[in-house]
């Protein structure tokens, strides 16, 4: 059963305990989950007062709803 989950993050979470930082996806749009692949960049164009519904592949906005 599909679920609509609210993601308010517009960027990744940095993990620093190793030599090179690792970035974990926080927006839910990455195609390389759980790692960030830069897909969050499209969220900059989103209206923060609206809820964007993406397709099952997390690539295209298929609906924009009022944020209730």
C-alpha positions as CSV (number, residue, x, y, z in Angstrom):
1,X,0.0,0.0,0.0
2,X,1.5,3.4,-1.0
3,X,1.9,6.0,1.7
4,X,2.1,9.8,1.4
5,X,4.9,10.9,3.7
6,X,5.8,14.6,4.4
7,X,9.4,15.5,3.8
8,X,10.3,19.0,4.7
9,X,14.1,18.7,4.2
10,X,15.6,20.4,1.1
11,X,19.1,19.0,1.5
12,X,21.1,16.0,2.8
13,X,22.4,15.2,6.3
14,X,26.2,15.1,6.6
15,X,27.9,12.3,8.5
16,X,31.4,13.2,9.5
17,X,32.8,10.3,11.6
18,X,35.0,9.0,8.7
19,X,37.9,10.5,6.7
20,X,35.5,11.7,3.9
21,X,32.0,13.0,4.6
22,X,29.0,10.8,3.6
23,X,25.7,12.5,2.8
24,X,22.4,10.8,3.7
25,X,19.2,11.8,1.7
26,X,16.7,13.7,3.9
27,X,14.3,14.9,1.1
28,X,13.3,11.4,-0.1
29,X,14.0,12.1,-3.8
30,X,17.4,10.4,-4.2
31,X,17.6,7.6,-6.7
32,X,20.5,6.2,-4.6
33,X,18.8,5.9,-1.2
34,X,19.9,6.1,1.5
35,X,22.7,8.2,0.0
36,X,22.2,11.7,-1.5
37,X,22.6,12.0,-5.2
38,X,21.7,15.7,-5.5
39,X,18.0,15.2,-6.4
40,X,17.1,17.7,-3.6
41,X,18.1,20.5,-5.9
42,X,14.6,20.5,-7.5
43,X,13.1,21.4,-4.2
44,X,14.4,24.9,-4.5
45,X,11.7,25.7,-7.0
46,X,8.9,24.3,-4.8
47,X,6.4,26.6,-3.1
48,X,7.0,26.0,0.7
49,X,3.3,26.6,1.3
50,X,2.3,23.7,-0.9
51,X,2.7,19.9,-0.8
52,X,4.3,18.4,-3.9
53,X,3.3,14.8,-4.7
54,X,5.9,13.0,-6.7
55,X,5.5,9.9,-8.9
56,X,6.5,6.5,-7.7
57,X,10.0,7.0,-9.1
58,X,10.5,10.2,-7.1
59,X,11.4,12.2,-10.3
60,X,8.3,14.2,-11.4
61,X,5.7,16.2,-9.4
62,X,2.3,14.8,-10.4
63,X,0.2,16.9,-8.0
64,X,0.5,20.1,-6.0
65,X,-1.8,20.3,-3.0
66,X,-2.5,22.9,-0.3
67,X,-0.4,22.1,2.7
68,X,-2.9,21.2,5.4
